[in-house]
Amino acid sequence: MAQGVPSGVLKYDKQGRTGMADDKWANPQRMWDERFAQVEPVYGAKPNAYLRAQVHRLFPGCAVLVPGDGYGRNGIWLAGQGFRVSTVNLSSVGVERAHKAAHAAGLTMRIEEADLDEGRLHKGRAAVVHGVFRKH
């Protein structure tokens, strides 16, 4: 926590960007690893509601890239629907959980650990990119 600033109060850096006083984004990989290490899936086991509602718009079997897929709930669901899925996530804990869940479900998909802020993105083509949460 920033000295003299209550927890949860916004502060501004020299560039005018805001952040929490106890800046959880100072080390995003550690923050996501801690979040995804929880026993219960932090965002639940079901895919994102918007994704479920819009999946009918996708061509059957098309390639889908899911950046920031955490423990794989959206990518695994898409692979189960017959799409060719690649997921990318910063958290090694999330990536490991996604690998285990995909294997347990008998699904084949590409799951990568990468920091998208460093420009290291999956090499390949995708007809669709589905992103639910992205912290800039």
Secondary structure, DSSP 8 states (H G I E B T S, - for coil): --TT--TT-EEE-TTS-EEETT-GGGSHHHHHHHHHTSSS-TT-SS--HHHHHHGGGS-TT-EEEEET-TTSHHHHHHHHTT-EEEEEES-HHHHHHHHHHHHHTT---EEEE--GGGT---SS--SEE--S----
